Amino acid sequence: MTGDVVIPEVQEFLERNQITYVEKPFTLRQLEELIADLQKRRER
C-alpha cells in the first residue's frame, strides 16, 4: 500500500511491476470491483 501514486517514479514502479493499486479517494464500490477483478484473475 502506498500513500502517493501521483509521483511519476511511484507510478512507473507500480506499472513496471504490474502491481494493482487504487487511487485515493475511492469509494467502497470501486474497492469491491477491484477485489472482484483480482479474484477473477487468480482463477485463470
PQR file of N, CA, C, O and H, with PARSE charges and radii, in Angstrom:
ATOM      1  N   MET A   1       0.854  -1.164   0.000 -0.4000 1.5000
ATOM      2  CA  MET A   1       0.000   0.000   0.000 -0.0000 2.0000
ATOM      3  C   MET A   1       0.896   1.222   0.000  0.5500 1.7000
ATOM      4  O   MET A   1       1.915   1.264   0.690 -0.5500 1.4000
ATOM      5  N   THR A   2       0.515   2.187  -0.762 -0.4000 1.5000
ATOM      6  CA  THR A   2       1.280   3.421  -0.842 -0.0000 2.0000
ATOM      7  C   THR A   2       0.358   4.603  -0.617  0.5500 1.7000
ATOM      8  O   THR A   2      -0.850   4.517  -0.838 -0.5500 1.4000
ATOM      9  H   THR A   2      -0.312   2.153  -1.323  0.4000 1.0000
ATOM     10  N   GLY A   3       0.919   5.670  -0.191 -0.4000 1.5000
ATOM     11  CA  GLY A   3       0.127   6.857   0.053 -0.0000 2.0000
ATOM     12  C   GLY A   3       0.098   7.813  -1.125  0.5500 1.7000
ATOM     13  O   GLY A   3      -0.702   8.748  -1.138 -0.5500 1.4000
ATOM     14  H   GLY A   3       1.901   5.740  -0.012  0.4000 1.0000
ATOM     15  N   ASP A   4       0.952   7.598  -2.110 -0.4000 1.5000
ATOM     16  CA  ASP A   4       1.024   8.573  -3.196 -0.0000 2.0000
ATOM     17  C   ASP A   4       1.452   7.910  -4.502  0.5500 1.7000
ATOM     18  O   ASP A   4       2.631   7.616  -4.702 -0.5500 1.4000
ATOM     19  H   ASP A   4       1.602   6.838  -2.098  0.4000 1.0000
ATOM     20  N   VAL A   5       0.486   7.679  -5.385 -0.4000 1.5000
ATOM     21  CA  VAL A   5       0.814   7.123  -6.698 -0.0000 2.0000
ATOM     22  C   VAL A   5       0.911   8.225  -7.748  0.5500 1.7000
ATOM     23  O   VAL A   5       1.082   7.945  -8.934 -0.5500 1.4000
ATOM     24  H   VAL A   5      -0.471   7.919  -5.223  0.4000 1.0000
ATOM     25  N   VAL A   6       0.803   9.469  -7.313 -0.4000 1.5000
ATOM     26  CA  VAL A   6       0.889  10.595  -8.242 -0.0000 2.0000
ATOM     27  C   VAL A   6       2.333  10.856  -8.643  0.5500 1.7000
ATOM     28  O   VAL A   6       2.597  11.326  -9.749 -0.5500 1.4000
ATOM     29  H   VAL A   6       0.664   9.697  -6.349  0.4000 1.0000
ATOM     30  N   ILE A   7       3.265  10.554  -7.754 -0.4000 1.5000
ATOM     31  CA  ILE A   7       4.683  10.761  -8.056 -0.0000 2.0000
ATOM     32  C   ILE A   7       5.054   9.859  -9.239  0.5500 1.7000
ATOM     33  O   ILE A   7       4.823   8.652  -9.183 -0.5500 1.4000
ATOM     34  H   ILE A   7       3.051  10.172  -6.855  0.4000 1.0000
ATOM     35  N   PRO A   8       5.623  10.427 -10.302 -0.5600 1.5000
ATOM     36  CA  PRO A   8       5.935   9.646 -11.501  0.2800 2.0000
ATOM     37  C   PRO A   8       6.750   8.378 -11.237  0.5500 1.7000
ATOM     38  O   PRO A   8       6.494   7.337 -11.842 -0.5500 1.4000
ATOM     39  N   GLU A   9       7.717   8.466 -10.346 -0.4000 1.5000
ATOM     40  CA  GLU A   9       8.553   7.294 -10.063 -0.0000 2.0000
ATOM     41  C   GLU A   9       7.737   6.166  -9.435  0.5500 1.7000
ATOM     42  O   GLU A   9       7.947   4.995  -9.750 -0.5500 1.4000
ATOM     43  H   GLU A   9       7.924   9.312  -9.855  0.4000 1.0000
ATOM     44  N   VAL A  10       6.820   6.515  -8.561 -0.4000 1.5000
ATOM     45  CA  VAL A  10       5.963   5.502  -7.926 -0.0000 2.0000
ATOM     46  C   VAL A  10       5.043   4.891  -8.969  0.5500 1.7000
ATOM     47  O   VAL A  10       4.892   3.671  -9.028 -0.5500 1.4000
ATOM     48  H   VAL A  10       6.649   7.467  -8.306  0.4000 1.0000
ATOM     49  N   GLN A  11       4.430   5.726  -9.789 -0.4000 1.5000
ATOM     50  CA  GLN A  11       3.537   5.259 -10.852 -0.0000 2.0000
ATOM     51  C   GLN A  11       4.274   4.305 -11.788  0.5500 1.7000
ATOM     52  O   GLN A  11       3.754   3.245 -12.136 -0.5500 1.4000
ATOM     53  H   GLN A  11       4.552   6.718  -9.741  0.4000 1.0000
ATOM     54  N   GLU A  12       5.458   4.675 -12.184 -0.4000 1.5000
ATOM     55  CA  GLU A  12       6.270   3.838 -13.077 -0.0000 2.0000
ATOM     56  C   GLU A  12       6.613   2.500 -12.422  0.5500 1.7000
ATOM     57  O   GLU A  12       6.534   1.454 -13.067 -0.5500 1.4000
ATOM     58  H   GLU A  12       5.881   5.536 -11.902  0.4000 1.0000
ATOM     59  N   PHE A  13       6.991   2.531 -11.149 -0.4000 1.5000
ATOM     60  CA  PHE A  13       7.313   1.308 -10.423 -0.0000 2.0000
ATOM     61  C   PHE A  13       6.106   0.367 -10.376  0.5500 1.7000
ATOM     62  O   PHE A  13       6.239  -0.828 -10.641 -0.5500 1.4000
ATOM     63  H   PHE A  13       7.055   3.380 -10.625  0.4000 1.0000
ATOM     64  N   LEU A  14       4.949   0.896 -10.043 -0.4000 1.5000
ATOM     65  CA  LEU A  14       3.741   0.074  -9.943 -0.0000 2.0000
ATOM     66  C   LEU A  14       3.393  -0.555 -11.292  0.5500 1.7000
ATOM     67  O   LEU A  14       3.072  -1.741 -11.365 -0.5500 1.4000
ATOM     68  H   LEU A  14       4.841   1.867  -9.828  0.4000 1.0000
ATOM     69  N   GLU A  15       3.458   0.236 -12.344 -0.4000 1.5000
ATOM     70  CA  GLU A  15       3.137  -0.277 -13.678 -0.0000 2.0000
ATOM     71  C   GLU A  15       4.179  -1.284 -14.160  0.5500 1.7000
ATOM     72  O   GLU A  15       3.822  -2.330 -14.701 -0.5500 1.4000
ATOM     73  H   GLU A  15       3.719   1.199 -12.284  0.4000 1.0000
ATOM     74  N   ARG A  16       5.441  -0.984 -13.971 -0.4000 1.5000
ATOM     75  CA  ARG A  16       6.514  -1.870 -14.409 -0.0000 2.0000
ATOM     76  C   ARG A  16       6.425  -3.236 -13.728  0.5500 1.7000
ATOM     77  O   ARG A  16       6.716  -4.261 -14.345 -0.5500 1.4000
ATOM     78  H   ARG A  16       5.731  -0.135 -13.531  0.4000 1.0000
ATOM     79  N   ASN A  17       6.031  -3.246 -12.479 -0.4000 1.5000
ATOM     80  CA  ASN A  17       5.936  -4.482 -11.714 -0.0000 2.0000
ATOM     81  C   ASN A  17       4.528  -5.065 -11.680  0.5500 1.7000
ATOM     82  O   ASN A  17       4.255  -6.016 -10.948 -0.5500 1.4000
ATOM     83  H   ASN A  17       5.795  -2.414 -11.978  0.4000 1.0000
ATOM     84  N   GLN A  18       3.644  -4.485 -12.477 -0.4000 1.5000
ATOM     85  CA  GLN A  18       2.251  -4.941 -12.598 -0.0000 2.0000
ATOM     86  C   GLN A  18       1.583  -5.075 -11.234  0.5500 1.7000
ATOM     87  O   GLN A  18       0.933  -6.078 -10.940 -0.5500 1.4000
ATOM     88  H   GLN A  18       3.866  -3.712 -13.072  0.4000 1.0000
ATOM     89  N   ILE A  19       1.755  -4.056 -10.417 -0.4000 1.5000
ATOM     90  CA  ILE A  19       1.177  -4.024  -9.081 -0.0000 2.0000
ATOM     91  C   ILE A  19      -0.162  -3.291  -9.152  0.5500 1.7000
ATOM     92  O   ILE A  19      -0.246  -2.156  -9.622 -0.5500 1.4000
ATOM     93  H   ILE A  19       2.284  -3.241 -10.655  0.4000 1.0000
ATOM     94  N   THR A  20      -1.184  -3.954  -8.683 -0.4000 1.5000
ATOM     95  CA  THR A  20      -2.515  -3.363  -8.684 -0.0000 2.0000
ATOM     96  C   THR A  20      -2.609  -2.335  -7.559  0.5500 1.7000
ATOM     97  O   THR A  20      -2.098  -2.548  -6.460 -0.5500 1.4000
ATOM     98  H   THR A  20      -1.116  -4.876  -8.301  0.4000 1.0000
ATOM     99  N   TYR A  21      -3.266  -1.227  -7.852 -0.4000 1.5000
ATOM    100  CA  TYR A  21      -3.430  -0.182  -6.855 -0.0000 2.0000
ATOM    101  C   TYR A  21      -4.740   0.542  -7.104  0.5500 1.7000
ATOM    102  O   TYR A  21      -5.326   0.444  -8.182 -0.5500 1.4000
ATOM    103  H   TYR A  21      -3.681  -1.054  -8.745  0.4000 1.0000
ATOM    104  N   VAL A  22      -5.180   1.252  -6.118 -0.4000 1.5000
ATOM    105  CA  VAL A  22      -6.366   2.096  -6.239 -0.0000 2.0000
ATOM    106  C   VAL A  22      -5.974   3.473  -5.721  0.5500 1.7000
ATOM    107  O   VAL A  22      -5.341   3.607  -4.674 -0.5500 1.4000
ATOM    108  H   VAL A  22      -4.704   1.332  -5.242  0.4000 1.0000
ATOM    109  N   GLU A  23      -6.361   4.483  -6.475 -0.4000 1.5000
ATOM    110  CA  GLU A  23      -6.014   5.846  -6.091 -0.0000 2.0000
ATOM    111  C   GLU A  23      -7.043   6.388  -5.110  0.5500 1.7000
ATOM    112  O   GLU A  23      -8.239   6.118  -5.224 -0.5500 1.4000
ATOM    113  H   GLU A  23      -6.875   4.374  -7.326  0.4000 1.0000
ATOM    114  N   LYS A  24      -6.554   7.157  -4.144 -0.4000 1.5000
ATOM    115  CA  LYS A  24      -7.445   7.791  -3.178 -0.0000 2.0000
ATOM    116  C   LYS A  24      -7.906   9.127  -3.732  0.5500 1.7000
ATOM    117  O   LYS A  24      -7.148   9.759  -4.468 -0.5500 1.4000
ATOM    118  H   LYS A  24      -5.583   7.376  -4.052  0.4000 1.0000
ATOM    119  N   PRO A  25      -9.062   9.573  -3.429 -0.5600 1.5000
ATOM    120  CA  PRO A  25     -10.083   8.867  -2.670  0.2800 2.0000
ATOM    121  C   PRO A  25     -10.787   7.842  -3.552  0.5500 1.7000
ATOM    122  O   PRO A  25     -10.882   8.025  -4.766 -0.5500 1.4000
ATOM    123  N   PHE A  26     -11.270   6.788  -2.957 -0.4000 1.5000
ATOM    124  CA  PHE A  26     -12.017   5.777  -3.688 -0.0000 2.0000
ATOM    125  C   PHE A  26     -13.264   5.416  -2.904  0.5500 1.7000
ATOM    126  O   PHE A  26     -13.331   5.579  -1.685 -0.5500 1.4000
ATOM    127  H   PHE A  26     -11.192   6.640  -1.971  0.4000 1.0000
ATOM    128  N   THR A  27     -14.243   4.923  -3.635 -0.4000 1.5000
ATOM    129  CA  THR A  27     -15.499   4.541  -2.999 -0.0000 2.0000
ATOM    130  C   THR A  27     -15.448   3.066  -2.622  0.5500 1.7000
ATOM    131  O   THR A  27     -14.602   2.318  -3.112 -0.5500 1.4000
ATOM    132  H   THR A  27     -14.188   4.791  -4.625  0.4000 1.0000
ATOM    133  N   LEU A  28     -16.344   2.664  -1.761 -0.4000 1.5000
ATOM    134  CA  LEU A  28     -16.446   1.260  -1.397 -0.0000 2.0000
ATOM    135  C   LEU A  28     -16.743   0.435  -2.642  0.5500 1.7000
ATOM    136  O   LEU A  28     -16.213  -0.665  -2.796 -0.5500 1.4000
ATOM    137  H   LEU A  28     -17.031   3.272  -1.362  0.4000 1.0000
ATOM    138  N   ARG A  29     -17.565   0.944  -3.509 -0.4000 1.5000
ATOM    139  CA  ARG A  29     -17.913   0.241  -4.760 -0.0000 2.0000
ATOM    140  C   ARG A  29     -16.659   0.003  -5.608  0.5500 1.7000
ATOM    141  O   ARG A  29     -16.467  -1.097  -6.128 -0.5500 1.4000
ATOM    142  H   ARG A  29     -17.996   1.837  -3.384  0.4000 1.0000
ATOM    143  N   GLN A  30     -15.817   1.010  -5.750 -0.4000 1.5000
ATOM    144  CA  GLN A  30     -14.587   0.868  -6.527 -0.0000 2.0000
ATOM    145  C   GLN A  30     -13.682  -0.192  -5.912  0.5500 1.7000
ATOM    146  O   GLN A  30     -13.078  -0.988  -6.630 -0.5500 1.4000
ATOM    147  H   GLN A  30     -15.973   1.903  -5.328  0.4000 1.0000
ATOM    148  N   LEU A  31     -13.589  -0.206  -4.594 -0.4000 1.5000
ATOM    149  CA  LEU A  31     -12.754  -1.185  -3.916 -0.0000 2.0000
ATOM    150  C   LEU A  31     -13.310  -2.594  -4.111  0.5500 1.7000
ATOM    151  O   LEU A  31     -12.552  -3.533  -4.355 -0.5500 1.4000
ATOM    152  H   LEU A  31     -14.080   0.441  -4.010  0.4000 1.0000
ATOM    153  N   GLU A  32     -14.615  -2.740  -4.005 -0.4000 1.5000
ATOM    154  CA  GLU A  32     -15.250  -4.044  -4.217 -0.0000 2.0000
ATOM    155  C   GLU A  32     -15.020  -4.549  -5.642  0.5500 1.7000
ATOM    156  O   GLU A  32     -14.761  -5.735  -5.850 -0.5500 1.4000
ATOM    157  H   GLU A  32     -15.231  -1.977  -3.807  0.4000 1.0000
ATOM    158  N   GLU A  33     -15.116  -3.643  -6.626 -0.4000 1.5000
ATOM    159  CA  GLU A  33     -14.891  -4.023  -8.024 -0.0000 2.0000
ATOM    160  C   GLU A  33     -13.435  -4.444  -8.243  0.5500 1.7000
ATOM    161  O   GLU A  33     -13.167  -5.404  -8.965 -0.5500 1.4000
ATOM    162  H   GLU A  33     -15.326  -2.680  -6.458  0.4000 1.0000
ATOM    163  N   LEU A  34     -12.511  -3.734  -7.627 -0.4000 1.5000
ATOM    164  CA  LEU A  34     -11.097  -4.076  -7.743 -0.0000 2.0000
ATOM    165  C   LEU A  34     -10.831  -5.461  -7.151  0.5500 1.7000
ATOM    166  O   LEU A  34     -10.128  -6.275  -7.751 -0.5500 1.4000
ATOM    167  H   LEU A  34     -12.729  -2.954  -7.041  0.4000 1.0000
ATOM    168  N   ILE A  35     -11.389  -5.718  -5.988 -0.4000 1.5000
ATOM    169  CA  ILE A  35     -11.210  -7.022  -5.340 -0.0000 2.0000
ATOM    170  C   ILE A  35     -11.804  -8.133  -6.197  0.5500 1.7000
ATOM    171  O   ILE A  35     -11.192  -9.190  -6.353 -0.5500 1.4000
ATOM    172  H   ILE A  35     -11.960  -5.058  -5.500  0.4000 1.0000
ATOM    173  N   ALA A  36     -12.988  -7.906  -6.750 -0.4000 1.5000
ATOM    174  CA  ALA A  36     -13.625  -8.905  -7.608 -0.0000 2.0000
ATOM    175  C   ALA A  36     -12.768  -9.175  -8.843  0.5500 1.7000
ATOM    176  O   ALA A  36     -12.626 -10.325  -9.259 -0.5500 1.4000
ATOM    177  H   ALA A  36     -13.486  -7.048  -6.624  0.4000 1.0000
ATOM    178  N   ASP A  37     -12.202  -8.131  -9.426 -0.4000 1.5000
ATOM    179  CA  ASP A  37     -11.340  -8.291 -10.592 -0.0000 2.0000
ATOM    180  C   ASP A  37     -10.094  -9.099 -10.245  0.5500 1.7000
ATOM    181  O   ASP A  37      -9.687  -9.971 -11.013 -0.5500 1.4000
ATOM    182  H   ASP A  37     -12.317  -7.197  -9.088  0.4000 1.0000
ATOM    183  N   LEU A  38      -9.494  -8.818  -9.108 -0.4000 1.5000
ATOM    184  CA  LEU A  38      -8.307  -9.559  -8.680 -0.0000 2.0000
ATOM    185  C   LEU A  38      -8.641 -11.036  -8.448  0.5500 1.7000
ATOM    186  O   LEU A  38      -7.847 -11.916  -8.782 -0.5500 1.4000
ATOM    187  H   LEU A  38      -9.825  -8.109  -8.484  0.4000 1.0000
ATOM    188  N   GLN A  39      -9.799 -11.298  -7.885 -0.4000 1.5000
ATOM    189  CA  GLN A  39     -10.212 -12.686  -7.659 -0.0000 2.0000
ATOM    190  C   GLN A  39     -10.394 -13.420  -8.981  0.5500 1.7000
ATOM    191  O   GLN A  39     -10.012 -14.584  -9.102 -0.5500 1.4000
ATOM    192  H   GLN A  39     -10.444 -10.584  -7.614  0.4000 1.0000
ATOM    193  N   LYS A  40     -10.977 -12.745  -9.976 -0.4000 1.5000
ATOM    194  CA  LYS A  40     -11.158 -13.360 -11.300 -0.0000 2.0000
ATOM    195  C   LYS A  40      -9.811 -13.682 -11.932  0.5500 1.7000
ATOM    196  O   LYS A  40      -9.654 -14.736 -12.547 -0.5500 1.4000
ATOM    197  H   LYS A  40     -11.288 -11.799  -9.877  0.4000 1.0000
ATOM    198  N   ARG A  41      -8.844 -12.791 -11.788 -0.4000 1.5000
ATOM    199  CA  ARG A  41      -7.513 -13.018 -12.352 -0.0000 2.0000
ATOM    200  C   ARG A  41      -6.834 -14.229 -11.716  0.5500 1.7000
ATOM    201  O   ARG A  41      -6.149 -14.995 -12.394 -0.5500 1.4000
ATOM    202  H   ARG A  41      -8.971 -11.935 -11.288  0.4000 1.0000
ATOM    203  N   ARG A  42      -7.030 -14.394 -10.417 -0.4000 1.5000
ATOM    204  CA  ARG A  42      -6.404 -15.542  -9.711 -0.0000 2.0000
ATOM    205  C   ARG A  42      -6.989 -16.867 -10.182  0.5500 1.7000
ATOM    206  O   ARG A  42      -6.300 -17.886 -10.176 -0.5500 1.4000
ATOM    207  H   ARG A  42      -7.586 -13.772  -9.866  0.4000 1.0000
ATOM    208  N   GLU A  43      -8.267 -16.861 -10.594 -0.4000 1.5000
ATOM    209  CA  GLU A  43      -8.940 -18.076 -11.009 -0.0000 2.0000
ATOM    210  C   GLU A  43      -8.489 -18.549 -12.381  0.5500 1.7000
ATOM    211  O   GLU A  43      -8.711 -19.708 -12.732 -0.5500 1.4000
ATOM    212  H   GLU A  43      -8.828 -16.032 -10.600  0.4000 1.0000
ATOM    213  N   ARG A  44      -7.870 -17.695 -13.153 -0.4000 1.5000
ATOM    214  CA  ARG A  44      -7.442 -18.049 -14.514 -0.0000 2.0000
ATOM    215  C   ARG A  44      -6.265 -18.964 -14.513  0.5500 1.7000
ATOM    216  O   ARG A  44      -5.785 -19.354 -15.578 -0.5500 1.4000
ATOM    217  H   ARG A  44      -7.690 -16.753 -12.868  0.4000 1.0000
TER
END
